[in-house]
């Protein structure tokens, strides 16, 4: 178990957060799909790959293999978005711009037009 102390910007006392990672499972994702309802956001994480069983003579197909599904409230998504934005900002300040336009078939960066 790990411990973390959350600092607040107001006069409220800090809260100590205890982490229970005994059932933690790690997976890799290079793609995602988002669904929404009026109350929640559903994010499927998975792996994009070329379809290993394409149709004969057909167009090349991509397969999205879903590994994990996370369901969150809009407030939680907003807090996560802020944290991820700060993370990306710090990373790009240190290492440079992250390219986000990729050609899924070739696996490399695609020029932005």
C-alpha positions, -999 to 999 in steps of 0.1 A, spaced: 0 0 0 12 35 -8 3 67 10 -2 101 -6 -12 134 10 -35 157 -10 -28 194 -5 -57 218 -7 -57 255 -17 -80 266 11 -82 263 49 -95 228 50 -71 202 65 -53 179 41 -66 144 35 -43 114 35 -52 90 7 -44 53 13 -39 33 -19 -48 -4 -21 -30 -19 -51 -34 -56 -43 -58 -62 -72 -41 -38 -96 -39 -51 -132 -17 -35 -158 -26 -34 -195 -14 -16 -226 -37 6 -248 -29 24 -280 -65 33 -287 -97 43 -270 -134 47 -277 -158 70 -258 -195 66 -252 -216 90 -231 -249 91 -213 -265 121 -195 -248 110 -162 -215 93 -172 -187 88 -196 -177 53 -207 -141 49 -221 -131 17 -237 -93 12 -238 -77 -13 -262 -53 -21 -288 -55 -12 -325 -39 -37 -349 -43 -50 -384 -71 -76 -387 -53 -109 -386 -81 -126 -405 -89 -101 -434 -116 -109 -460 -101 -124 -492 -95 -97 -517 -110 -71 -494 -97 -38 -481 -72 -38 -453 -90 -37 -419 -81 -25 -385 -92 -44 -354 -98 -26 -321 -94 -52 -293 -110 -38 -262 -91 -46 -230 -107 -24 -203 -138 -2 -198 -138 27 -174 -171 44 -164 -167 79 -148 -189 108 -138 -184 140 -158 -169 157 -127 -142 129 -125 -135 132 -163 -130 169 -159 -105 164 -130 -87 137 -150 -86 160 -181 -70 187 -160 -44 163 -146 -36 149 -181 -33 184 -196 -7 193 -169 12 161 -175 14 167 -213 24 203 -208 53 193 -185 64 165 -209 64 187 -240 83 214 -221 110 189 -214 110 167 -245 92 187 -273 59 185 -291 42 151 -292 29 142 -327 -7 129 -326 -15 123 -362 -5 88 -370 -10 65 -400 -24 33 -384 -14 10 -413 22 22 -417 26 28 -379 44 61 -383 37 98 -382 14 111 -409 21 147 -422 -5 172 -410 -21 190 -440 
